[in-house]
Amino acid sequence: MRIPKTLKIGGHIVKIVLKSPVNNGGDCGEADFDKNQIILDKKLTQSMKELTLIHEIFHFLNSDFHGDSPWSHALLESLSQQFYQVLKDNKLLK
């Protein structure tokens, strides 16, 4: 999967930022609702960048763009892992 520079999510343009470290911690990625950004750790392997991007997209899909989410983080983690596996197993990622 090519990591895009921007995505349109819920009618909003979300910028994809590659940097390291993410939020001064050990996180692989972060959804920044205030800046409409998804931040990915640029040091991740390609497969981890892809998985983390999917995970952060789920955060945006599961929010009101202020960070309030009806689903738990554990559920989002599970869904993103499973969805990524479906994409990989069916050769839908290039």
Phi, psi and chi 1 to 4 in degrees:
 res  aa     phi    psi   chi1   chi2   chi3   chi4
   1 MET       -  134.7  165.9 -165.0  -45.4      -
   2 ARG   -80.1  131.2  176.8 -174.9   63.3   80.7
   3 ILE   -81.7  114.9  -56.6  -63.1      -      -
   4 PRO   -76.0  164.6   29.4  -34.3      -      -
   5 LYS   -81.4  -30.3  -66.1 -175.2 -175.0  -74.6
   6 THR  -144.8  158.1   61.7      -      -      -
   7 LEU  -134.8  149.4  -71.4  171.8      -      -
   8 LYS   -99.9  118.0 -168.7  171.3 -176.0 -178.8
   9 ILE  -129.8  119.6  -55.9  173.9      -      -
  10 GLY    59.6   33.6      -      -      -      -
  11 GLY    81.8    1.5      -      -      -      -
  12 HIS  -110.6  145.9  -57.4  -82.1      -      -
  13 ILE   -87.0  121.1  -58.1  -61.7      -      -
  14 VAL  -111.9  122.4  177.8      -      -      -
  15 LYS   -82.7  138.1 -176.6  176.7  179.4 -178.2
  16 ILE  -100.6  122.0  -49.1  -57.2      -      -
  17 VAL  -116.5  129.4  176.5      -      -      -
  18 LEU  -104.0  119.7  -63.8  172.3      -      -
  19 LYS  -156.1  165.0   75.0  175.1 -158.5  174.0
  20 SER  -147.3  132.8 -170.9      -      -      -
  21 PRO   -79.9  167.1   30.6  -34.0      -      -
  22 VAL   -89.3  126.7  174.7      -      -      -
  23 ASN    41.9   37.3   70.0   17.1      -      -
  24 ASN    59.9   20.4  -63.4  -37.5      -      -
  25 GLY  -131.4 -162.4      -      -      -      -
  26 GLY   -94.9   15.0      -      -      -      -
  27 ASP   -70.7  148.5  -68.0  -22.3      -      -
  28 CYS   -82.9  -27.4  -65.6      -      -      -
  29 GLY  -163.3  173.0      -      -      -      -
  30 GLU  -155.6  141.2  176.7 -179.9   56.5      -
  31 ALA   -99.1  114.3      -      -      -      -
  32 ASP  -103.1   98.3 -173.8  -28.1      -      -
  33 PHE   -71.6  -30.6  -61.8   97.5      -      -
  34 ASP   -66.6  -34.4  -66.5  -27.9      -      -
  35 LYS  -105.1    3.0  -65.4 -179.4 -179.2  177.9
  36 ASN    50.7   55.3  -83.3    1.6      -      -
  37 GLN  -132.6  147.4  -69.0 -176.9  -14.5      -
  38 ILE  -113.1  125.0  -70.3  174.5      -      -
  39 ILE  -108.7  126.4  -57.1  160.9      -      -
  40 LEU  -117.0  142.6  -55.9  175.2      -      -
  41 ASP   -70.8  118.4 -170.4  -32.2      -      -
  42 LYS   -67.4  -14.0   68.3 -180.0  179.4 -179.4
  43 LYS   -86.5   -5.0  -67.1 -177.6  179.7  178.9
  44 LEU   -68.0  153.9  -65.0  173.1      -      -
  45 THR   -65.3  162.9   63.5      -      -      -
  46 GLN   -57.9  -44.4 -177.6   63.6   24.7      -
  47 SER   -64.1  -36.8   62.4      -      -      -
  48 MET   -71.2  -34.2  -77.8  -59.1  -64.1      -
  49 LYS   -62.5  -43.1  -75.8  178.0 -170.2  165.7
  50 GLU   -62.6  -48.6  -66.0  166.9   -5.4      -
  51 LEU   -61.7  -44.2  173.3   60.4      -      -
  52 THR   -66.0  -38.7  -56.2      -      -      -
  53 LEU   -60.7  -45.6  176.9   60.0      -      -
  54 ILE   -60.2  -44.5  -70.6  168.7      -      -
  55 HIS   -58.8  -46.1  177.9   89.6      -      -
  56 GLU   -70.2  -32.4  -60.3  -52.6  -29.9      -
  57 ILE   -61.0  -43.3  -70.7  169.0      -      -
  58 PHE   -59.3  -36.8  -84.7  127.2      -      -
  59 HIS   -60.3  -43.8  -86.4  -63.8      -      -
  60 PHE   -66.8  -39.7  -90.4   92.3      -      -
  61 LEU   -67.2  -26.7  -66.2  173.8      -      -
  62 ASN  -101.4   25.1 -179.2   47.9      -      -
  63 SER  -137.5  173.0   76.0      -      -      -
  64 ASP  -101.7   22.2   59.6    4.3      -      -
  65 PHE    65.5   18.0  -83.5   79.0      -      -
  66 HIS  -125.2    4.8  -62.3  -70.2      -      -
  67 GLY    95.3   -7.8      -      -      -      -
  68 ASP   -77.5  124.4  -65.2  -31.2      -      -
  69 SER  -129.5  131.6  -55.7      -      -      -
  70 PRO   -76.8  -23.7   21.5  -27.7      -      -
  71 TRP   -95.8  149.2  -62.3  -15.1      -      -
  72 SER   -73.1  158.8   71.4      -      -      -
  73 HIS   -64.1  -34.9 -168.2  -97.7      -      -
  74 ALA   -62.8  -39.9      -      -      -      -
  75 LEU   -66.8  -43.3  177.8   58.5      -      -
  76 LEU   -60.5  -41.0  -76.6  177.3      -      -
  77 GLU   -62.6  -45.2 -178.0   64.7   29.4      -
  78 SER   -63.4  -47.3  176.2      -      -      -
  79 LEU   -62.4  -41.9  -71.2  172.7      -      -
  80 SER   -67.2  -39.9   58.2      -      -      -
  81 GLN   -62.3  -46.0  -69.9  -85.3   -5.1      -
  82 GLN   -66.5  -42.9  -67.0  171.6   49.6      -
  83 PHE   -64.4  -43.4 -173.7   67.4      -      -
  84 TYR   -59.8  -42.8 -178.9   67.5      -      -
  85 GLN   -63.0  -40.1 -167.8   65.1   49.3      -
  86 VAL   -60.5  -45.3  168.5      -      -      -
  87 LEU   -62.3  -44.3  -65.1  175.5      -      -
  88 LYS   -67.7  -48.1  -71.0  -66.8  -88.1 -170.1
  89 ASP   -63.4  -28.6  -72.7  -10.9      -      -
  90 ASN   -99.9   12.3  -67.7  -75.1      -      -
  91 LYS    54.9   40.7  -61.9  179.7 -179.1   16.1
  92 LEU   -91.8   -6.3  -63.0  172.0      -      -
  93 LEU  -106.0  138.3  -62.2  175.3      -      -
  94 LYS  -110.0      -  -64.6 -177.3 -179.5 -173.8
